[in-house]
Amino acid sequence: MSRTVHVPYTIEQDEDGIWCAHAQLRPGVGAHGEGDDPETAIADLREALALLIEEFGPPQELELTVSVA
């Protein structure tokens, strides 16, 4: 079984040059990723979101694609 969860995020570079990506899974539950470049920050954010989804489950308001083999 696989799932696709689409989570909007923002990404910005801070004053020290570090890239920061932010997403909110549901009210009060958000995740952050950091990196030396945008791709690394987004990859870090994906890992953090995956852990949150494992712990809290996917939010109902997000689109899910489920494939069962």
Phi and psi restraints in degrees (range 20) as a CNS / XPLOR table:
assign (resid 1 and name C) (resid 2 and name N)
       (resid 2 and name CA) (resid 2 and name C) 1.0 -131.2 20.0 2
assign (resid 2 and name N) (resid 2 and name CA)
       (resid 2 and name C) (resid 3 and name N) 1.0 155.5 20.0 2
assign (resid 2 and name C) (resid 3 and name N)
       (resid 3 and name CA) (resid 3 and name C) 1.0 -134.7 20.0 2
assign (resid 3 and name N) (resid 3 and name CA)
       (resid 3 and name C) (resid 4 and name N) 1.0 144.6 20.0 2
assign (resid 3 and name C) (resid 4 and name N)
       (resid 4 and name CA) (resid 4 and name C) 1.0 -117.1 20.0 2
assign (resid 4 and name N) (resid 4 and name CA)
       (resid 4 and name C) (resid 5 and name N) 1.0 123.9 20.0 2
assign (resid 4 and name C) (resid 5 and name N)
       (resid 5 and name CA) (resid 5 and name C) 1.0 -118.8 20.0 2
assign (resid 5 and name N) (resid 5 and name CA)
       (resid 5 and name C) (resid 6 and name N) 1.0 122.8 20.0 2
assign (resid 5 and name C) (resid 6 and name N)
       (resid 6 and name CA) (resid 6 and name C) 1.0 -97.0 20.0 2
assign (resid 6 and name N) (resid 6 and name CA)
       (resid 6 and name C) (resid 7 and name N) 1.0 117.9 20.0 2
assign (resid 6 and name C) (resid 7 and name N)
       (resid 7 and name CA) (resid 7 and name C) 1.0 -123.6 20.0 2
assign (resid 7 and name N) (resid 7 and name CA)
       (resid 7 and name C) (resid 8 and name N) 1.0 117.7 20.0 2
assign (resid 7 and name C) (resid 8 and name N)
       (resid 8 and name CA) (resid 8 and name C) 1.0 -64.4 20.0 2
assign (resid 8 and name N) (resid 8 and name CA)
       (resid 8 and name C) (resid 9 and name N) 1.0 146.7 20.0 2
assign (resid 8 and name C) (resid 9 and name N)
       (resid 9 and name CA) (resid 9 and name C) 1.0 -143.3 20.0 2
assign (resid 9 and name N) (resid 9 and name CA)
       (resid 9 and name C) (resid 10 and name N) 1.0 164.5 20.0 2
assign (resid 9 and name C) (resid 10 and name N)
       (resid 10 and name CA) (resid 10 and name C) 1.0 -120.7 20.0 2
assign (resid 10 and name N) (resid 10 and name CA)
       (resid 10 and name C) (resid 11 and name N) 1.0 153.7 20.0 2
assign (resid 10 and name C) (resid 11 and name N)
       (resid 11 and name CA) (resid 11 and name C) 1.0 -140.2 20.0 2
assign (resid 11 and name N) (resid 11 and name CA)
       (resid 11 and name C) (resid 12 and name N) 1.0 139.3 20.0 2
assign (resid 11 and name C) (resid 12 and name N)
       (resid 12 and name CA) (resid 12 and name C) 1.0 -151.9 20.0 2
assign (resid 12 and name N) (resid 12 and name CA)
       (resid 12 and name C) (resid 13 and name N) 1.0 159.4 20.0 2
assign (resid 12 and name C) (resid 13 and name N)
       (resid 13 and name CA) (resid 13 and name C) 1.0 -103.0 20.0 2
assign (resid 13 and name N) (resid 13 and name CA)
       (resid 13 and name C) (resid 14 and name N) 1.0 128.5 20.0 2
assign (resid 13 and name C) (resid 14 and name N)
       (resid 14 and name CA) (resid 14 and name C) 1.0 -82.3 20.0 2
assign (resid 14 and name N) (resid 14 and name CA)
       (resid 14 and name C) (resid 15 and name N) 1.0 178.5 20.0 2
assign (resid 14 and name C) (resid 15 and name N)
       (resid 15 and name CA) (resid 15 and name C) 1.0 -65.8 20.0 2
assign (resid 15 and name N) (resid 15 and name CA)
       (resid 15 and name C) (resid 16 and name N) 1.0 -17.7 20.0 2
assign (resid 15 and name C) (resid 16 and name N)
       (resid 16 and name CA) (resid 16 and name C) 1.0 -92.8 20.0 2
assign (resid 16 and name N) (resid 16 and name CA)
       (resid 16 and name C) (resid 17 and name N) 1.0 0.9 20.0 2
assign (resid 16 and name C) (resid 17 and name N)
       (resid 17 and name CA) (resid 17 and name C) 1.0 90.8 20.0 2
assign (resid 17 and name N) (resid 17 and name CA)
       (resid 17 and name C) (resid 18 and name N) 1.0 0.7 20.0 2
assign (resid 17 and name C) (resid 18 and name N)
       (resid 18 and name CA) (resid 18 and name C) 1.0 -82.9 20.0 2
assign (resid 18 and name N) (resid 18 and name CA)
       (resid 18 and name C) (resid 19 and name N) 1.0 135.5 20.0 2
assign (resid 18 and name C) (resid 19 and name N)
       (resid 19 and name CA) (resid 19 and name C) 1.0 -85.8 20.0 2
assign (resid 19 and name N) (resid 19 and name CA)
       (resid 19 and name C) (resid 20 and name N) 1.0 134.2 20.0 2
assign (resid 19 and name C) (resid 20 and name N)
       (resid 20 and name CA) (resid 20 and name C) 1.0 -125.8 20.0 2
assign (resid 20 and name N) (resid 20 and name CA)
       (resid 20 and name C) (resid 21 and name N) 1.0 127.6 20.0 2
assign (resid 20 and name C) (resid 21 and name N)
       (resid 21 and name CA) (resid 21 and name C) 1.0 -114.1 20.0 2
assign (resid 21 and name N) (resid 21 and name CA)
       (resid 21 and name C) (resid 22 and name N) 1.0 138.0 20.0 2
assign (resid 21 and name C) (resid 22 and name N)
       (resid 22 and name CA) (resid 22 and name C) 1.0 -133.5 20.0 2
assign (resid 22 and name N) (resid 22 and name CA)
       (resid 22 and name C) (resid 23 and name N) 1.0 141.2 20.0 2
assign (resid 22 and name C) (resid 23 and name N)
       (resid 23 and name CA) (resid 23 and name C) 1.0 -148.2 20.0 2
assign (resid 23 and name N) (resid 23 and name CA)
       (resid 23 and name C) (resid 24 and name N) 1.0 149.7 20.0 2
assign (resid 23 and name C) (resid 24 and name N)
       (resid 24 and name CA) (resid 24 and name C) 1.0 -114.4 20.0 2
assign (resid 24 and name N) (resid 24 and name CA)
       (resid 24 and name C) (resid 25 and name N) 1.0 119.2 20.0 2
assign (resid 24 and name C) (resid 25 and name N)
       (resid 25 and name CA) (resid 25 and name C) 1.0 -74.6 20.0 2
assign (resid 25 and name N) (resid 25 and name CA)
       (resid 25 and name C) (resid 26 and name N) 1.0 -42.3 20.0 2
assign (resid 25 and name C) (resid 26 and name N)
       (resid 26 and name CA) (resid 26 and name C) 1.0 -160.1 20.0 2
assign (resid 26 and name N) (resid 26 and name CA)
       (resid 26 and name C) (resid 27 and name N) 1.0 167.3 20.0 2
assign (resid 26 and name C) (resid 27 and name N)
       (resid 27 and name CA) (resid 27 and name C) 1.0 -53.1 20.0 2
assign (resid 27 and name N) (resid 27 and name CA)
       (resid 27 and name C) (resid 28 and name N) 1.0 126.0 20.0 2
assign (resid 27 and name C) (resid 28 and name N)
       (resid 28 and name CA) (resid 28 and name C) 1.0 85.2 20.0 2
assign (resid 28 and name N) (resid 28 and name CA)
       (resid 28 and name C) (resid 29 and name N) 1.0 -5.6 20.0 2
assign (resid 28 and name C) (resid 29 and name N)
       (resid 29 and name CA) (resid 29 and name C) 1.0 -126.8 20.0 2
assign (resid 29 and name N) (resid 29 and name CA)
       (resid 29 and name C) (resid 30 and name N) 1.0 103.5 20.0 2
assign (resid 29 and name C) (resid 30 and name N)
       (resid 30 and name CA) (resid 30 and name C) 1.0 -129.4 20.0 2
assign (resid 30 and name N) (resid 30 and name CA)
       (resid 30 and name C) (resid 31 and name N) 1.0 170.7 20.0 2
assign (resid 30 and name C) (resid 31 and name N)
       (resid 31 and name CA) (resid 31 and name C) 1.0 -138.6 20.0 2
assign (resid 31 and name N) (resid 31 and name CA)
       (resid 31 and name C) (resid 32 and name N) 1.0 155.6 20.0 2
assign (resid 31 and name C) (resid 32 and name N)
       (resid 32 and name CA) (resid 32 and name C) 1.0 -135.4 20.0 2
assign (resid 32 and name N) (resid 32 and name CA)
       (resid 32 and name C) (resid 33 and name N) 1.0 146.5 20.0 2
assign (resid 32 and name C) (resid 33 and name N)
       (resid 33 and name CA) (resid 33 and name C) 1.0 -133.8 20.0 2
assign (resid 33 and name N) (resid 33 and name CA)
       (resid 33 and name C) (resid 34 and name N) 1.0 149.2 20.0 2
assign (resid 33 and name C) (resid 34 and name N)
       (resid 34 and name CA) (resid 34 and name C) 1.0 -132.4 20.0 2
assign (resid 34 and name N) (resid 34 and name CA)
       (resid 34 and name C) (resid 35 and name N) 1.0 155.9 20.0 2
assign (resid 34 and name C) (resid 35 and name N)
       (resid 35 and name CA) (resid 35 and name C) 1.0 -174.1 20.0 2
assign (resid 35 and name N) (resid 35 and name CA)
       (resid 35 and name C) (resid 36 and name N) 1.0 170.9 20.0 2
assign (resid 35 and name C) (resid 36 and name N)
       (resid 36 and name CA) (resid 36 and name C) 1.0 -76.7 20.0 2
assign (resid 36 and name N) (resid 36 and name CA)
       (resid 36 and name C) (resid 37 and name N) 1.0 -15.6 20.0 2
assign (resid 36 and name C) (resid 37 and name N)
       (resid 37 and name CA) (resid 37 and name C) 1.0 -144.6 20.0 2
assign (resid 37 and name N) (resid 37 and name CA)
       (resid 37 and name C) (resid 38 and name N) 1.0 165.6 20.0 2
assign (resid 37 and name C) (resid 38 and name N)
       (resid 38 and name CA) (resid 38 and name C) 1.0 -57.7 20.0 2
assign (resid 38 and name N) (resid 38 and name CA)
       (resid 38 and name C) (resid 39 and name N) 1.0 -39.5 20.0 2
assign (resid 38 and name C) (resid 39 and name N)
       (resid 39 and name CA) (resid 39 and name C) 1.0 -63.5 20.0 2
assign (resid 39 and name N) (resid 39 and name CA)
       (resid 39 and name C) (resid 40 and name N) 1.0 -40.7 20.0 2
assign (resid 39 and name C) (resid 40 and name N)
       (resid 40 and name CA) (resid 40 and name C) 1.0 -67.3 20.0 2
assign (resid 40 and name N) (resid 40 and name CA)
       (resid 40 and name C) (resid 41 and name N) 1.0 -40.6 20.0 2
assign (resid 40 and name C) (resid 41 and name N)
       (resid 41 and name CA) (resid 41 and name C) 1.0 -63.5 20.0 2
assign (resid 41 and name N) (resid 41 and name CA)
       (resid 41 and name C) (resid 42 and name N) 1.0 -41.2 20.0 2
assign (resid 41 and name C) (resid 42 and name N)
       (resid 42 and name CA) (resid 42 and name C) 1.0 -68.6 20.0 2
assign (resid 42 and name N) (resid 42 and name CA)
       (resid 42 and name C) (resid 43 and name N) 1.0 -39.6 20.0 2
assign (resid 42 and name C) (resid 43 and name N)
       (resid 43 and name CA) (resid 43 and name C) 1.0 -62.2 20.0 2
assign (resid 43 and name N) (resid 43 and name CA)
       (resid 43 and name C) (resid 44 and name N) 1.0 -41.3 20.0 2
assign (resid 43 and name C) (resid 44 and name N)
       (resid 44 and name CA) (resid 44 and name C) 1.0 -64.2 20.0 2
assign (resid 44 and name N) (resid 44 and name CA)
       (resid 44 and name C) (resid 45 and name N) 1.0 -40.3 20.0 2
assign (resid 44 and name C) (resid 45 and name N)
       (resid 45 and name CA) (resid 45 and name C) 1.0 -63.6 20.0 2
assign (resid 45 and name N) (resid 45 and name CA)
       (resid 45 and name C) (resid 46 and name N) 1.0 -42.8 20.0 2
assign (resid 45 and name C) (resid 46 and name N)
       (resid 46 and name CA) (resid 46 and name C) 1.0 -58.2 20.0 2
assign (resid 46 and name N) (resid 46 and name CA)
       (resid 46 and name C) (resid 47 and name N) 1.0 -43.3 20.0 2
assign (resid 46 and name C) (resid 47 and name N)
       (resid 47 and name CA) (resid 47 and name C) 1.0 -61.4 20.0 2
assign (resid 47 and name N) (resid 47 and name CA)
       (resid 47 and name C) (resid 48 and name N) 1.0 -44.8 20.0 2
assign (resid 47 and name C) (resid 48 and name N)
       (resid 48 and name CA) (resid 48 and name C) 1.0 -63.8 20.0 2
assign (resid 48 and name N) (resid 48 and name CA)
       (resid 48 and name C) (resid 49 and name N) 1.0 -41.9 20.0 2
assign (resid 48 and name C) (resid 49 and name N)
       (resid 49 and name CA) (resid 49 and name C) 1.0 -65.8 20.0 2
assign (resid 49 and name N) (resid 49 and name CA)
       (resid 49 and name C) (resid 50 and name N) 1.0 -39.8 20.0 2
assign (resid 49 and name C) (resid 50 and name N)
       (resid 50 and name CA) (resid 50 and name C) 1.0 -59.6 20.0 2
assign (resid 50 and name N) (resid 50 and name CA)
       (resid 50 and name C) (resid 51 and name N) 1.0 -41.8 20.0 2
assign (resid 50 and name C) (resid 51 and name N)
       (resid 51 and name CA) (resid 51 and name C) 1.0 -65.4 20.0 2
assign (resid 51 and name N) (resid 51 and name CA)
       (resid 51 and name C) (resid 52 and name N) 1.0 -40.6 20.0 2
assign (resid 51 and name C) (resid 52 and name N)
       (resid 52 and name CA) (resid 52 and name C) 1.0 -64.6 20.0 2
assign (resid 52 and name N) (resid 52 and name CA)
       (resid 52 and name C) (resid 53 and name N) 1.0 -40.8 20.0 2
assign (resid 52 and name C) (resid 53 and name N)
       (resid 53 and name CA) (resid 53 and name C) 1.0 -66.0 20.0 2
assign (resid 53 and name N) (resid 53 and name CA)
       (resid 53 and name C) (resid 54 and name N) 1.0 -38.5 20.0 2
assign (resid 53 and name C) (resid 54 and name N)
       (resid 54 and name CA) (resid 54 and name C) 1.0 -61.5 20.0 2
assign (resid 54 and name N) (resid 54 and name CA)
       (resid 54 and name C) (resid 55 and name N) 1.0 -40.3 20.0 2
assign (resid 54 and name C) (resid 55 and name N)
       (resid 55 and name CA) (resid 55 and name C) 1.0 -77.9 20.0 2
assign (resid 55 and name N) (resid 55 and name CA)
       (resid 55 and name C) (resid 56 and name N) 1.0 -45.7 20.0 2
assign (resid 55 and name C) (resid 56 and name N)
       (resid 56 and name CA) (resid 56 and name C) 1.0 -104.7 20.0 2
assign (resid 56 and name N) (resid 56 and name CA)
       (resid 56 and name C) (resid 57 and name N) 1.0 -12.5 20.0 2
assign (resid 56 and name C) (resid 57 and name N)
       (resid 57 and name CA) (resid 57 and name C) 1.0 83.2 20.0 2
assign (resid 57 and name N) (resid 57 and name CA)
       (resid 57 and name C) (resid 58 and name N) 1.0 161.2 20.0 2
assign (resid 57 and name C) (resid 58 and name N)
       (resid 58 and name CA) (resid 58 and name C) 1.0 -72.0 20.0 2
assign (resid 58 and name N) (resid 58 and name CA)
       (resid 58 and name C) (resid 59 and name N) 1.0 140.3 20.0 2
assign (resid 58 and name C) (resid 59 and name N)
       (resid 59 and name CA) (resid 59 and name C) 1.0 -69.0 20.0 2
assign (resid 59 and name N) (resid 59 and name CA)
       (resid 59 and name C) (resid 60 and name N) 1.0 143.8 20.0 2
assign (resid 59 and name C) (resid 60 and name N)
       (resid 60 and name CA) (resid 60 and name C) 1.0 -65.2 20.0 2
assign (resid 60 and name N) (resid 60 and name CA)
       (resid 60 and name C) (resid 61 and name N) 1.0 -28.7 20.0 2
assign (resid 60 and name C) (resid 61 and name N)
       (resid 61 and name CA) (resid 61 and name C) 1.0 -76.9 20.0 2
assign (resid 61 and name N) (resid 61 and name CA)
       (resid 61 and name C) (resid 62 and name N) 1.0 -7.9 20.0 2
assign (resid 61 and name C) (resid 62 and name N)
       (resid 62 and name CA) (resid 62 and name C) 1.0 -93.0 20.0 2
assign (resid 62 and name N) (resid 62 and name CA)
       (resid 62 and name C) (resid 63 and name N) 1.0 153.6 20.0 2
assign (resid 62 and name C) (resid 63 and name N)
       (resid 63 and name CA) (resid 63 and name C) 1.0 -75.9 20.0 2
assign (resid 63 and name N) (resid 63 and name CA)
       (resid 63 and name C) (resid 64 and name N) 1.0 134.0 20.0 2
assign (resid 63 and name C) (resid 64 and name N)
       (resid 64 and name CA) (resid 64 and name C) 1.0 -123.4 20.0 2
assign (resid 64 and name N) (resid 64 and name CA)
       (resid 64 and name C) (resid 65 and name N) 1.0 139.5 20.0 2
assign (resid 64 and name C) (resid 65 and name N)
       (resid 65 and name CA) (resid 65 and name C) 1.0 -117.2 20.0 2
assign (resid 65 and name N) (resid 65 and name CA)
       (resid 65 and name C) (resid 66 and name N) 1.0 120.1 20.0 2
assign (resid 65 and name C) (resid 66 and name N)
       (resid 66 and name CA) (resid 66 and name C) 1.0 -117.7 20.0 2
assign (resid 66 and name N) (resid 66 and name CA)
       (resid 66 and name C) (resid 67 and name N) 1.0 128.6 20.0 2
assign (resid 66 and name C) (resid 67 and name N)
       (resid 67 and name CA) (resid 67 and name C) 1.0 -119.4 20.0 2
assign (resid 67 and name N) (resid 67 and name CA)
       (resid 67 and name C) (resid 68 and name N) 1.0 127.9 20.0 2
assign (resid 67 and name C) (resid 68 and name N)
       (resid 68 and name CA) (resid 68 and name C) 1.0 -114.7 20.0 2
assign (resid 68 and name N) (resid 68 and name CA)
       (resid 68 and name C) (resid 69 and name N) 1.0 123.8 20.0 2
